[in-house]
Amino acid sequence: QVQLVQSGGGLVQPGGSLRLSCTASGSIVDIVTMGWYRQAPGQERASVALLILPETTQYEASVQGRFTVSRDNAKNTVYLQMNELKHEDTAVYYCRIREIDMDYWGNGTLVTVSS
């Protein structure tokens, strides 16, 4: 059974950087998309950064130019590099990997941007 294990969240000051990682245990084939979503308090979960294989990326407008999604095939890992973090980036971040007929989610990691 495939599980997605996330790491890298925490507390950071405005203007700082964090890198989130999401590693899949087990074999995942026929990946269609790999991406990151976030859910702030009182809000719905929404897409932040999406990697449409092989190399197309899509970003939510507010993170364009600040966040970068990437992957390491050998490690079955997808990353989210977050720079110039703002208070409004505070949320629980979830990774998601979609195969043709399966959909996997990570358990979420909290990112808090605060001085």
ZADO-1210 file (C-alpha; in nm, 4 decimals, padded with zeros to 6 digits):
<atoms>
<atom x="00.0000" y="00.0000" z="00.0000" code="GLN" pos="1"/>
<atom x="00.1407" y="00.3366" z="-00.0993" code="VAL" pos="2"/>
<atom x="00.1797" y="00.6075" z="00.1638" code="GLN" pos="3"/>
<atom x="00.3005" y="00.9641" z="00.1240" code="LEU" pos="4"/>
<atom x="00.5246" y="01.0878" z="00.4050" code="VAL" pos="5"/>
<atom x="00.5671" y="01.4612" z="00.4373" code="GLN" pos="6"/>
<atom x="00.8385" y="01.6609" z="00.6108" code="SER" pos="7"/>
<atom x="00.9772" y="02.0105" z="00.6282" code="GLY" pos="8"/>
<atom x="00.7070" y="02.2286" z="00.7782" code="GLY" pos="9"/>
<atom x="00.7443" y="02.4577" z="01.0757" code="GLY" pos="10"/>
<atom x="00.7645" y="02.8164" z="01.1894" code="LEU" pos="11"/>
<atom x="00.9358" y="03.0764" z="00.9738" code="VAL" pos="12"/>
<atom x="00.9547" y="03.4531" z="00.9764" code="GLN" pos="13"/>
<atom x="00.8068" y="03.6592" z="00.6935" code="PRO" pos="14"/>
<atom x="01.0502" y="03.6722" z="00.4036" code="GLY" pos="15"/>
<atom x="01.2015" y="03.3387" z="00.4986" code="GLY" pos="16"/>
<atom x="01.2144" y="03.0073" z="00.3147" code="SER" pos="17"/>
<atom x="01.1106" y="02.6489" z="00.3719" code="LEU" pos="18"/>
<atom x="01.1269" y="02.3334" z="00.1651" code="ARG" pos="19"/>
<atom x="00.8587" y="02.0687" z="00.1965" code="LEU" pos="20"/>
<atom x="00.9229" y="01.7102" z="00.0951" code="SER" pos="21"/>
<atom x="00.6821" y="01.4295" z="00.0172" code="CYS" pos="22"/>
<atom x="00.8152" y="01.0781" z="-00.0298" code="THR" pos="23"/>
<atom x="00.6112" y="00.7884" z="-00.1554" code="ALA" pos="24"/>
<atom x="00.6649" y="00.4498" z="-00.0008" code="SER" pos="25"/>
<atom x="00.5966" y="00.1666" z="-00.2382" code="GLY" pos="26"/>
<atom x="00.5766" y="00.1675" z="-00.6125" code="SER" pos="27"/>
<atom x="00.3868" y="00.4337" z="-00.7999" code="ILE" pos="28"/>
<atom x="00.3589" y="00.4017" z="-01.1754" code="VAL" pos="29"/>
<atom x="00.1694" y="00.5908" z="-01.4415" code="ASP" pos="30"/>
<atom x="00.1864" y="00.9168" z="-01.2454" code="ILE" pos="31"/>
<atom x="-00.0248" y="01.1894" z="-01.3990" code="VAL" pos="32"/>
<atom x="00.0309" y="01.4755" z="-01.1552" code="THR" pos="33"/>
<atom x="00.2272" y="01.5531" z="-00.8413" code="MET" pos="34"/>
<atom x="00.1419" y="01.8563" z="-00.6408" code="GLY" pos="35"/>
<atom x="00.0845" y="02.0543" z="-00.3288" code="TRP" pos="36"/>
<atom x="-00.2353" y="02.1884" z="-00.1763" code="TYR" pos="37"/>
<atom x="-00.2960" y="02.3967" z="00.1315" code="ARG" pos="38"/>
<atom x="-00.5769" y="02.4638" z="00.3721" code="GLN" pos="39"/>
<atom x="-00.5831" y="02.7717" z="00.5891" code="ALA" pos="40"/>
<atom x="-00.8130" y="02.7987" z="00.8933" code="PRO" pos="41"/>
<atom x="-01.1721" y="02.8465" z="00.7853" code="GLY" pos="42"/>
<atom x="-01.0912" y="02.7937" z="00.4200" code="GLN" pos="43"/>
<atom x="-01.1215" y="02.5077" z="00.1754" code="GLU" pos="44"/>
<atom x="-00.8244" y="02.3080" z="00.0567" code="ARG" pos="45"/>
<atom x="-00.6865" y="02.4554" z="-00.2632" code="ALA" pos="46"/>
<atom x="-00.4142" y="02.3818" z="-00.5132" code="SER" pos="47"/>
<atom x="-00.0864" y="02.5662" z="-00.4688" code="VAL" pos="48"/>
<atom x="00.1584" y="02.4088" z="-00.7093" code="ALA" pos="49"/>
<atom x="00.1093" y="02.1322" z="-00.9596" code="LEU" pos="50"/>
<atom x="00.3529" y="01.9320" z="-01.1681" code="LEU" pos="51"/>
<atom x="00.1860" y="01.7760" z="-01.4682" code="ILE" pos="52"/>
<atom x="00.4200" y="01.5116" z="-01.5924" code="LEU" pos="53"/>
<atom x="00.6567" y="01.5264" z="-01.7523" code="PRO" pos="54"/>
<atom x="00.7467" y="01.8907" z="-01.6942" code="GLU" pos="55"/>
<atom x="00.4497" y="02.1280" z="-01.6990" code="THR" pos="56"/>
<atom x="00.3982" y="02.3298" z="-01.3834" code="THR" pos="57"/>
<atom x="00.1026" y="02.5323" z="-01.2629" code="GLN" pos="58"/>
<atom x="00.0975" y="02.7703" z="-00.9690" code="TYR" pos="59"/>
<atom x="-00.1698" y="02.9516" z="-00.7767" code="GLU" pos="60"/>
<atom x="-00.1395" y="03.3207" z="-00.8609" code="ALA" pos="61"/>
<atom x="-00.0327" y="03.4360" z="-00.5152" code="SER" pos="62"/>
<atom x="00.2684" y="03.2013" z="-00.5049" code="VAL" pos="63"/>
<atom x="00.3849" y="03.2429" z="-00.8640" code="GLN" pos="64"/>
<atom x="00.7516" y="03.3383" z="-00.8636" code="GLY" pos="65"/>
<atom x="00.7963" y="03.2475" z="-00.4951" code="ARG" pos="66"/>
<atom x="00.7208" y="02.8733" z="-00.4860" code="PHE" pos="67"/>
<atom x="00.8745" y="02.5981" z="-00.6982" code="THR" pos="68"/>
<atom x="00.7525" y="02.2405" z="-00.7303" code="VAL" pos="69"/>
<atom x="01.0009" y="01.9743" z="-00.8373" code="SER" pos="70"/>
<atom x="01.0551" y="01.6008" z="-00.8161" code="ARG" pos="71"/>
<atom x="01.3274" y="01.3425" z="-00.7755" code="ASP" pos="72"/>
<atom x="01.2255" y="01.0268" z="-00.9574" code="ASN" pos="73"/>
<atom x="01.4957" y="00.8159" z="-00.8006" code="ALA" pos="74"/>
<atom x="01.3711" y="00.9024" z="-00.4524" code="LYS" pos="75"/>
<atom x="00.9982" y="00.8956" z="-00.5341" code="ASN" pos="76"/>
<atom x="00.9860" y="01.2434" z="-00.3866" code="THR" pos="77"/>
<atom x="00.8153" y="01.5700" z="-00.4724" code="VAL" pos="78"/>
<atom x="00.9334" y="01.8984" z="-00.3240" code="TYR" pos="79"/>
<atom x="00.7911" y="02.2420" z="-00.2684" code="LEU" pos="80"/>
<atom x="01.0486" y="02.5170" z="-00.2289" code="GLN" pos="81"/>
<atom x="00.8846" y="02.8193" z="-00.0704" code="MET" pos="82"/>
<atom x="01.0640" y="03.1529" z="-00.0713" code="ASN" pos="83"/>
<atom x="00.9653" y="03.5029" z="00.0375" code="GLU" pos="84"/>
<atom x="00.7031" y="03.3566" z="00.2670" code="LEU" pos="85"/>
<atom x="00.4177" y="03.5792" z="00.3796" code="LYS" pos="86"/>
<atom x="00.1743" y="03.5666" z="00.6700" code="HIS" pos="87"/>
<atom x="-00.0994" y="03.4591" z="00.4298" code="GLU" pos="88"/>
<atom x="00.0983" y="03.1463" z="00.3366" code="ASP" pos="89"/>
<atom x="00.0219" y="03.0051" z="00.6810" code="THR" pos="90"/>
<atom x="-00.1694" y="02.6808" z="00.6324" code="ALA" pos="91"/>
<atom x="-00.1540" y="02.3048" z="00.6476" code="VAL" pos="92"/>
<atom x="00.0154" y="02.1843" z="00.3304" code="TYR" pos="93"/>
<atom x="-00.0742" y="01.8519" z="00.1700" code="TYR" pos="94"/>
<atom x="00.1014" y="01.6667" z="-00.1070" code="CYS" pos="95"/>
<atom x="-00.0910" y="01.4690" z="-00.3635" code="ARG" pos="96"/>
<atom x="00.0168" y="01.2171" z="-00.6265" code="ILE" pos="97"/>
<atom x="-00.2305" y="01.1034" z="-00.8857" code="ARG" pos="98"/>
<atom x="-00.1951" y="00.7971" z="-01.1013" code="GLU" pos="99"/>
<atom x="-00.4303" y="00.7142" z="-01.3850" code="ILE" pos="100"/>
<atom x="-00.6624" y="00.5291" z="-01.1499" code="ASP" pos="101"/>
<atom x="-00.5343" y="00.6043" z="-00.7988" code="MET" pos="102"/>
<atom x="-00.5106" y="00.9162" z="-00.5862" code="ASP" pos="103"/>
<atom x="-00.2762" y="00.9510" z="-00.2868" code="TYR" pos="104"/>
<atom x="-00.2609" y="01.2244" z="-00.0236" code="TRP" pos="105"/>
<atom x="-00.0080" y="01.3046" z="00.2438" code="GLY" pos="106"/>
<atom x="-00.1166" y="01.3671" z="00.6013" code="ASN" pos="107"/>
<atom x="-00.0364" y="01.7335" z="00.5963" code="GLY" pos="108"/>
<atom x="00.2310" y="01.9511" z="00.7498" code="THR" pos="109"/>
<atom x="00.1789" y="02.2856" z="00.9196" code="LEU" pos="110"/>
<atom x="00.3575" y="02.5932" z="00.7896" code="VAL" pos="111"/>
<atom x="00.3337" y="02.9000" z="01.0108" code="THR" pos="112"/>
<atom x="00.4668" y="03.2322" z="00.8910" code="VAL" pos="113"/>
<atom x="00.4983" y="03.4682" z="01.1845" code="SER" pos="114"/>
<atom x="00.7368" y="03.7171" z="01.3358" code="SER" pos="115"/>
</atoms>
